[in-house]
């Protein structure tokens, strides 16, 4: 699969540079023409235009594109200027500078990085850049004075040696502060002894190492410090949050009556392996079914597997010879005691109402993604074990919140991997055809023969993108799941109402997360708002800590993993600091709180795979929670789901019982 990097570069500039306020035409043009993919390690090219830093070896990083553009724009570089850069790294920032300035001098203390950057400049024909290996805090005195100095590492204070090499009227842009969190300063030399400073905001750089980077920070000119609000954000949350009763208390479900008049209620989860999320959704769903006329429960699961559950809950005939559902990874996502308990309740409830009023259990994913991935891995295990290893690594990152490219970097596509594409796609199509042929055709089945044929045709594109674990497969799949939801509502009549169980990444409006704003990804929540407007309620779920059932890699064993405490600066940390253990936060109840929460913060996403060791990059992205959801359900500490074991199946279960072990 060939990457369209020129399009990705233009999109990066439009979304992450221009849209965020960088309007210097020379900087924008330089960002458009310098190929960032030439400055990343092999295997990382597809991540070159994400707005994120990337590891480049020697414990260093290539800065995110926006920061590179911001620093160059703030340096106010003119054509013909002489510029010093401290911290060459991969050479990307120096390359962009070279398209703006007359000459660039860049210093790097790591010889392998400096040599690698020099080779890249030579290959690209950028001949107005000189590279030196040495202590960047000393600058490059014989080449100065400089019209601009850019420092790509965090220093406790502004090195005096660099200040002395800045020309009159020149600008230095440098991160100042402790390791891990700095403020980006713009330092302007007014005269021989006077320097003005301007704070450009918070940043995070690797530390600046050198002779002049360990001095105590000199006294700074007084700056105005905004007065803190009278109430902290966690205090405001505590005031507005509605404490939740015990999950088994009928009052729990009653708190959600406010959403009973909606056409669609979407209930999320921030992980696929948390007991409280399943139990809470079950309590809310029971209330909506019993008291508000909902008859459709549509879940993030394959249609054929969910159909087996539907036969059980609606007292429909058992299909002899059919396999037990949810046998593929991740089995615990639906084969758990929490789901079994709720399914038993649905069967009991349906026994007490007329057949046409019975609530159904439906899967949204007819493409059978997990079964298809199993087919891919099974085929590659037999014909090309090396390619199978690549596939497992890439499927482990098949999430829209994944910002850590290290796994992809280890899983470089090979020629043999590409050769397997046709055979695997053909196998996946045959698998889908068999699944559809095995479904009911008694008039109660949603998809008739014509629909099945259309799906098989549409599946071709999906399977090709799914094979490469490409980002496009997310949009294809979510759009299809939304269309399945629409067909379900149509099949149950104009007054039908549906509940959706899916991950937060599917049911929170993607337009208000990095998924949509930076990557053009959409999801069911966004499509529901566009289709149903205020008749759709999007409710997210989150936690601070505890344990979760998850694997370390795709197709891996289930483990009960400790959830890392939520990161400072995240919504989860705000909610944890409210000191309310569990609550419902309805964003419509307080405009002041909604405005305070509007500013994007980090939000945590854990799927069937959890990698605490890379948590910031693997499981967090920025979002605006009050725009993403209508309400949020919070459990400060949570426990893992209980996978079904043979002892959990009671004697004398009916033939249609779907969780046979």
C-alpha positions in Angstrom: 0.0 0.0 0.0 1.6 3.2 -1.2 1.5 6.2 1.2 0.3 9.5 -0.4 2.8 11.6 1.5 2.4 14.8 -0.6 -1.3 14.9 0.3 -0.4 14.1 3.9 2.1 17.0 3.9 -0.5 19.5 2.6 -3.1 18.3 5.1 -0.6 18.6 7.9 0.2 22.2 7.0 -3.5 23.1 6.6 -4.7 21.4 9.8 -1.8 21.8 12.2 0.0 25.0 10.9 -2.4 27.4 9.1 -5.5 26.5 11.1 -3.6 27.0 14.4 -2.6 30.6 13.5 0.8 30.3 11.7 0.3 32.9 8.9 3.9 33.8 7.8 3.7 32.8 4.1 7.4 31.9 3.9 7.2 29.6 6.9 4.0 27.9 5.6 5.6 27.4 2.2 8.8 25.9 3.7 6.7 23.5 5.7 4.9 22.4 2.5 8.1 21.7 0.5 10.4 20.1 3.1 9.7 16.3 3.1 9.5 15.4 6.8 9.5 11.7 5.9 13.1 12.1 4.9 14.0 12.9 8.5 12.4 10.0 10.3 13.7 6.5 10.8 12.7 3.8 8.3 9.3 2.3 9.1 8.1 5.6 10.6 7.3 7.4 7.3 3.5 7.0 7.6 3.7 9.0 10.9 5.8 11.8 9.4 2.8 14.2 9.2 1.1 13.5 12.5 1.4 16.5 14.7 3.5 14.7 17.2 7.2 14.3 18.2 8.9 11.2 17.0 11.9 9.3 18.5 15.1 9.6 16.4 17.6 7.8 18.6 20.1 8.9 21.2 17.2 9.7 23.5 16.2 12.6 21.3 13.1 13.5 19.3 12.1 15.3 16.1 9.8 18.1 17.3 6.1 18.1 16.3 5.5 20.1 13.1 3.5 22.9 14.8 6.2 23.6 17.3 8.8 23.8 14.5 6.6 26.2 12.5 5.8 28.3 15.7 9.4 28.7 16.7 10.5 29.7 13.2 7.6 32.2 12.8 8.3 33.7 16.2 12.0 34.2 15.3 10.8 36.6 12.6 13.5 35.5 10.2 14.1 37.5 7.0 15.5 36.3 3.7 19.3 36.5 3.9 19.4 36.2 7.8 22.0 34.1 9.5 20.5 31.6 12.0 21.9 29.4 14.7 20.0 26.2 15.7 21.0 24.4 18.9 20.0 20.7 18.8 20.2 19.5 15.2 18.5 16.1 15.9 17.3 14.6 12.7 17.8 17.9 10.8 14.2 18.6 10.0 13.9 22.0 11.7 17.3 23.1 10.2 16.0 22.0 6.7 12.8 24.1 7.1 15.0 27.1 8.4 17.2 26.8 5.3 14.2 27.5 3.1 13.5 30.7 5.0 16.9 32.0 6.0 20.1 32.9 4.1 22.3 30.5 6.1 21.8 28.0 9.0 24.4 26.9 11.5 23.3 24.0 13.6 25.1 22.3 16.5 24.4 18.7 17.7 26.2 17.0 20.6 25.4 13.5 19.4 27.8 12.6 16.5 25.5 9.9 14.9 22.6 12.4 14.7 24.8 15.2 13.3 26.3 12.9 10.7 22.9 11.5 9.7 21.5 15.1 9.4 24.4 16.1 7.2 23.8 13.2 4.9 20.1 14.1 4.6 20.9 17.7 3.7 23.3 16.5 1.0 20.7 14.1 -0.5 18.1 16.9 -0.6 20.6 19.5 -2.0 20.2 21.9 1.0 23.7 23.5 0.7 23.2 26.5 3.0 23.4 24.5 6.2 26.6 23.9 8.3 26.6 21.2 11.0 28.9 21.1 14.0 29.3 18.4 16.6 29.7 19.9 20.0 28.2 21.7 23.0 25.3 23.7 21.6 25.1 25.9 24.8 28.4 27.5 23.7 26.8 28.5 20.4 29.1 29.0 17.3 30.9 32.3 18.1 33.0 32.6 15.0 29.8 32.4 12.8 27.9 35.0 14.8 26.3 37.3 15.5 23.1 35.7 14.6 19.8 37.3 13.5 18.0 34.5 15.1 18.8 31.6 17.5 16.4 28.6 18.0 17.1 26.1 20.8 15.4 22.7 20.5 15.9 21.5 24.1 14.8 22.7 27.5 17.2 24.8 29.6 16.8 25.9 33.3 17.7 29.4 32.1 18.8 31.3 29.0 22.5 30.5 28.4 24.5 33.6 28.6 26.8 32.5 25.8 23.8 32.4 23.4 22.5 35.8 24.5 25.9 37.3 23.7 25.8 35.8 20.1 22.4 37.3 19.3 22.6 40.4 17.1 20.9 43.6 18.0 17.2 43.3 17.2 17.6 39.6 16.9 15.2 37.0 18.4 16.0 33.8 20.3 13.2 31.2 20.8 14.0 28.7 23.6 12.1 26.4 26.1 12.9 27.4 29.7 12.0 25.3 32.8 12.5 22.0 34.5 12.8 18.7 32.7 9.4 17.5 31.3 7.6 20.8 31.3 8.8 24.2 30.1 7.6 27.6 28.9 8.6 28.7 25.4 10.3 32.1 25.6 11.0 34.6 22.8 14.0 36.6 23.8 14.7 39.9 21.9 18.0 41.8 22.1 17.2 45.4 22.5 20.7 46.7 23.0 24.1 45.5 24.3 22.7 44.7 27.8 18.9 44.7 27.5 16.8 41.7 26.5 13.0 41.5 26.4 11.2 38.3 27.0 7.8 37.1 25.8 6.1 33.9 27.0 4.7 31.8 24.1 3.1 29.1 26.2 3.8 25.7 27.6 5.9 23.1 25.8 7.8 19.9 26.5 11.3 19.3 25.2 14.2 17.0 26.0 16.7 18.6 28.4 19.5 20.9 27.1 22.8 19.4 28.1 26.0 21.5 28.1 28.3 23.8 30.0 25.9 26.7 30.0 22.7 24.9 30.7 23.1 24.2 34.4 23.2 27.7 35.9 20.6 29.0 38.3 17.9 30.9 36.5 18.5 34.6 36.6 16.0 37.0 37.9 13.3 37.6 35.3 11.4 40.8 34.5 8.1 41.0 36.4 5.2 39.5 34.4 1.6 39.8 35.1 0.1 36.6 36.5 -3.6 36.0 36.0 -5.6 35.7 39.2 -6.8 32.2 39.7 -10.6 31.7 39.6 -12.5 31.7 42.8 -13.2 28.0 42.4 -10.9 25.4 41.0 -12.1 23.2 38.1 -12.4 20.0 40.3 -14.4 22.0 42.8 -16.8 23.1 40.1 -17.1 19.5 38.9 -17.9 18.4 42.5 -20.6 21.1 42.8 -22.4 20.1 39.5 -21.8 16.3 39.5 -24.8 14.1 40.6 -23.5 11.3 42.8 -24.5 7.9 41.6 -26.2 5.3 43.9 -25.1 1.7 43.9 -25.3 -0.1 40.6 -27.9 -2.5 41.9 -30.1 0.3 43.2 -33.1 1.1 41.0 -32.4 4.7 41.6 -29.3 4.4 39.4 -31.3 3.8 36.2 -33.8 6.5 37.2 -31.1 9.2 37.0 -31.0 8.6 33.2 -34.8 9.1 32.6 -33.8 12.6 31.2 -32.6 10.8 28.1 -35.7 8.6 27.8 -37.3 10.7 25.1 -34.4 10.5 22.7 -34.4 8.3 19.5 -30.9 7.0 20.1 -28.9 6.8 23.4 -25.3 5.9 23.0 -23.5 4.5 26.0 -19.7 4.4 25.9 -16.8 2.9 27.8 -13.2 4.0 28.1 -12.0 0.4 28.1 -13.3 -2.9 26.8 -12.6 -4.7 30.1 -14.1 -2.8 33.0 -16.9 -4.4 35.0 -18.5 -1.1 36.2 -19.0 0.1 32.6 -20.9 -3.0 31.6 -23.0 -3.1 34.8 -23.8 0.6 34.5 -24.8 0.3 30.9 -27.0 -2.7 31.8 -28.8 -0.8 34.5 -29.4 2.2 32.2 -30.6 -0.1 29.4 -33.0 -1.9 31.7 -34.6 1.4 32.6 -34.8 2.6 29.1 -36.4 -0.7 27.9 -38.8 -1.0 30.7 -40.0 2.6 31.1 -39.2 4.4 27.8 -40.0 2.0 25.0 -36.5 1.1 23.7 -36.5 -2.2 21.7 -33.1 -2.2 20.1 -29.8 -2.8 21.8 -27.0 -2.5 19.2 -23.5 -3.4 20.3 -20.0 -3.1 19.0 -19.9 -6.7 18.0 -20.1 -8.9 14.8 -23.6 -9.4 13.5 -23.5 -13.2 13.2 -22.3 -13.5 16.9 -24.9 -11.1 18.2 -27.6 -12.9 16.2 -27.0 -16.0 18.4 -27.6 -13.9 21.5 -30.7 -12.3 19.9 -32.2 -15.8 19.3 -31.8 -16.5 23.0 -33.2 -13.2 24.4 -36.2 -13.2 22.0 -37.0 -16.8 22.4 -36.4 -17.6 18.7 -35.5 -21.1 17.4 -31.9 -22.3 17.9 -29.9 -22.7 14.7 -28.6 -26.3 14.9 -24.9 -26.8 14.1 -24.1 -23.2 14.7 -20.9 -22.3 16.6 -21.0 -20.6 20.0 -20.4 -16.9 19.4 -17.5 -14.7 20.5 -14.9 -17.4 20.3 -12.2 -15.1 18.8 -9.9 -12.6 20.4 -10.9 -10.7 22.5 -13.3 -13.3 23.9 -13.8 -11.4 27.3 -15.3 -8.4 25.6 -18.7 -10.1 25.3 -18.1 -13.6 26.9 -18.2 -12.3 30.5 -20.4 -12.7 33.5 -21.6 -9.1 33.3 -23.0 -9.6 29.8 -24.4 -13.0 30.6 -26.3 -11.5 33.6 -27.8 -8.8 31.4 -28.7 -11.2 28.6 -30.5 -13.4 31.1 -32.5 -10.3 32.2 -33.4 -9.5 28.5 -34.7 -13.1 28.0 -36.8 -12.9 31.2 -38.2 -9.5 30.3 -39.1 -10.5 26.7 -41.0 -13.5 28.1 -43.4 -11.0 29.7 -44.2 -8.9 26.7 -45.8 -9.4 23.3 -43.5 -10.8 20.6 -43.6 -7.5 18.6 -42.5 -5.5 21.6 -39.5 -7.7 22.6 -36.1 -6.0 22.8 -33.5 -7.4 20.5 -29.7 -7.7 20.8 -27.9 -6.8 17.6 -24.3 -6.5 16.3 -23.4 -3.5 14.3 -20.4 -5.0 12.6 -21.4 -7.2 9.7 -17.8 -7.1 8.3 -16.7 -9.4 11.1 -13.5 -7.6 11.8 -12.1 -9.8 14.5 -13.0 -13.0 12.6 -11.3 -11.5 9.5 -8.2 -10.6 11.5 -8.1 -14.1 12.8 -8.2 -15.3 9.2 -5.4 -13.0 8.2 -3.2 -14.2 11.0 -4.1 -17.9 10.4 -3.2 -17.6 6.7 0.1 -15.7 7.4 1.1 -18.1 10.1 1.1 -20.9 7.6 2.6 -19.1 4.5 4.8 -16.4 6.0 5.5 -16.3 9.8 7.5 -13.1 9.4 4.6 -11.4 7.8 2.3 -12.7 10.6 4.6 -11.0 13.1 4.2 -7.8 11.2 0.4 -8.1 11.2 0.1 -8.8 14.9 2.2 -5.7 15.7 0.1 -3.5 13.4 -3.2 -4.8 14.6 -2.1 -4.0 18.1 -2.2 -0.3 17.1 -5.5 -0.4 15.2 -7.1 2.4 17.3 -7.7 6.0 16.4 -6.2 7.3 19.7 -2.9 5.5 19.1 -0.1 8.2 18.9 2.8 5.9 19.5 4.4 4.8 16.2 7.1 2.6 17.8 5.0 -0.5 17.2 4.5 0.4 13.6 8.2 1.3 13.3 9.1 -2.3 14.3 6.5 -3.7 11.9 7.9 -2.4 8.6 5.9 -3.8 5.6 7.9 -6.2 3.4 7.5 -7.3 -0.2 6.2 -10.7 1.0 3.6 -9.0 3.1 2.3 -7.2 0.1 2.2 -10.4 -2.0 -0.2 -12.0 0.5 -2.8 -9.3 0.1 -4.9 -10.9 -2.7 -5.1 -14.3 -1.0 -6.1 -12.8 2.3 -8.7 -10.5 0.9 -10.2 -13.4 -1.0 -10.3 -15.5 2.1 -12.0 -12.7 4.1 -14.7 -12.3 1.4 -15.4 -16.0 1.4 -15.7 -15.9 5.2 -18.2 -13.0 5.0 -20.2 -14.9 2.3 -20.4 -18.0 4.5 -21.5 -15.9 7.5 -24.3 -14.2 5.6 -25.5 -17.4 4.0 -25.8 -18.9 7.5 -28.1 -16.1 8.8 -31.9 -16.4 9.1 -34.2 -15.7 6.2 -37.5 -15.9 8.1 -38.6 -12.3 7.5 -37.2 -11.1 10.8 -33.6 -10.9 9.5 -32.4 -7.3 8.7 -30.4 -8.0 5.6 -32.1 -9.7 2.6 -30.2 -11.2 -0.3 -29.8 -7.9 -2.1 -28.4 -6.2 0.9 -26.0 -9.2 1.4 -24.7 -8.9 -2.1 -24.1 -5.1 -1.7 -22.2 -5.7 1.5 -20.0 -8.3 0.0 -19.1 -5.9 -2.8 -18.5 -3.0 -0.3 -16.4 -5.3 1.9 -13.6 -5.5 -0.8 -12.3 -2.1 0.0 -12.7 -2.6 3.8 -10.7 -5.8 3.8 -7.9 -4.3 1.8 -7.5 -1.4 4.2 -8.0 -3.7 7.2 -5.2 -6.0 6.0 -2.7 -3.1 6.3 -4.3 -1.8 9.5 -4.8 1.5 7.8 -6.6 4.5 9.2 -9.1 4.4 6.4 -10.5 1.1 7.8 -11.8 3.1 10.8 -14.0 5.4 8.8 -15.3 2.6 6.5 -16.2 0.5 9.5 -17.9 3.2 11.6 -19.8 4.4 8.6 -21.1 0.9 8.0 -22.0 0.4 11.7 -24.0 3.6 11.6 -25.8 2.4 8.5 -26.6 -0.9 10.2 -28.1 1.1 13.1 -30.2 3.1 10.6 -31.5 -0.1 9.0 -32.3 -1.5 12.5 -34.4 1.5 13.3 -36.2 1.4 10.0 -36.9 -2.3 10.4 -38.6 -1.8 13.8 -40.8 1.1 12.6 -41.0 4.9 12.7 -41.4 5.0 16.5 -38.5 2.7 17.3 -35.7 3.7 19.7 -32.2 2.3 20.0 -29.5 2.0 22.6 -25.8 1.6 21.5 -23.0 0.0 23.5 -19.6 0.9 22.1 -16.3 2.3 23.1 -16.0 6.1 23.8 -13.9 6.4 20.6 -17.0 5.2 18.6 -19.8 7.1 20.4 -18.2 10.4 21.3 -18.5 13.0 18.5 -15.1 12.6 16.7 -15.2 16.2 15.4 -14.3 17.4 18.9 -11.2 15.1 19.3 -7.9 14.8 17.6 -9.5 11.9 15.7 -11.6 14.2 13.6 -9.8 17.6 13.9 -6.4 16.3 13.0 -7.0 13.0 11.2 -10.3 13.4 9.4 -11.7 10.3 11.3 -15.4 10.1 11.9 -17.5 7.8 14.2 -21.0 6.6 15.1 -21.5 9.4 17.6 -20.8 12.1 15.0 -23.0 10.5 12.4 -25.8 10.1 14.9 -25.7 13.8 15.8 -25.7 14.7 12.1 -28.6 12.4 11.4 -30.7 12.7 14.6 -29.7 16.1 16.1 -30.9 16.5 19.6 -32.7 13.2 19.4 -29.3 11.5 20.0 -27.7 11.4 23.5 -24.0 10.6 23.7 -22.8 9.4 27.1 -19.2 8.7 27.8 -17.7 6.7 30.7 -14.3 7.0 32.4 -12.1 6.0 35.3 -9.0 7.1 37.2 -7.5 3.8 38.3 -8.0 0.2 39.5 -7.7 -2.8 37.2 -8.8 -3.7 33.7 -9.0 -6.9 31.7 -6.8 -6.4 28.6 -4.0 -8.0 26.5 -0.6 -6.7 25.7 -0.8 -7.4 22.0 -3.4 -8.5 19.4 -4.3 -12.2 19.9 -2.6 -12.1 23.3 -3.7 -13.6 26.6 -6.1 -11.8 28.8 -4.4 -10.2 31.8 -5.8 -8.3 34.8 -3.7 -5.1 34.5 -3.2 -2.2 36.9 -4.5 1.0 35.4 -2.0 3.8 35.8 -3.2 6.8 37.7 -4.6 9.4 35.2 -2.1 12.0 33.9 -2.0 15.6 35.2 -3.7 17.8 32.6 -6.3 15.2 31.7 -10.1 15.2 32.2 -9.6 12.1 34.3 -7.3 13.9 36.7 -9.8 16.7 37.0 -12.6 14.3 37.9 -10.4 12.3 40.3 -9.5 15.6 42.1 -13.2 16.4 42.6 -13.1 13.7 45.3 -16.5 12.3 44.1 -16.1 8.6 43.7 -18.8 8.1 41.1 -21.1 10.5 39.4 -23.2 11.6 36.4 -22.0 14.9 34.9 -24.7 16.3 32.7 -23.0 19.1 30.7 -26.3 21.0 30.1 -26.7 21.7 33.8 -24.1 24.4 34.3 -22.9 26.7 31.5 -19.9 28.0 33.6 -18.6 24.5 34.1 -19.2 23.6 30.5 -17.1 26.6 29.4 -14.3 25.7 31.7 -14.2 22.2 30.4 -14.4 23.3 26.8 -10.7 23.9 26.5 -9.2 20.6 25.1 -7.5 18.3 27.6 -6.1 14.9 27.5 -8.6 12.0 27.5 -7.7 8.3 28.1 -8.7 5.5 25.8 -8.0 1.8 26.6 -9.2 -0.8 24.2 -8.7 -4.6 24.3 -4.9 -3.8 24.4 -3.4 -1.8 27.2 0.3 -0.8 27.3 0.9 1.1 30.5 4.6 1.5 29.6 3.7 3.8 26.7 0.5 5.2 28.2 0.8 8.8 27.2 1.4 8.1 23.5 -0.6 4.8 23.3 -3.8 5.7 25.2 -4.3 9.5 25.3 -5.4 12.2 22.9 -6.8 15.7 23.2 -10.5 16.3 23.1 -13.2 18.8 24.2 -15.3 16.6 26.5 -18.5 18.8 26.7 -18.7 18.9 22.9 -17.7 15.2 22.5 -20.5 14.0 24.8 -23.8 15.2 26.3 -23.0 13.6 29.6 -20.3 11.6 31.3 -20.4 8.8 33.9 -17.5 8.6 36.3 -16.1 5.7 38.4 -12.9 6.7 40.2 -11.7 3.1 40.8 -12.9 0.2 38.7 -12.5 -3.5 38.5 -12.0 -5.9 35.5 -14.8 -7.9 33.9 -15.1 -11.6 34.9 -14.5 -13.8 31.8 -17.0 -16.7 31.5 -15.8 -20.0 32.8 -17.5 -23.5 32.6 -18.7 -23.2 36.2 -20.7 -20.1 35.3 -23.0 -22.0 33.0 -26.0 -23.3 35.0 -27.4 -26.8 34.5 -30.5 -27.1 32.4 -29.9 -24.0 30.3 -32.1 -23.8 27.2 -30.7 -25.0 23.9 -30.6 -21.4 22.6 -28.2 -20.3 25.4 -25.5 -18.6 23.4 -22.5 -18.9 25.8 -22.0 -22.6 25.8 -18.6 -23.5 27.0 
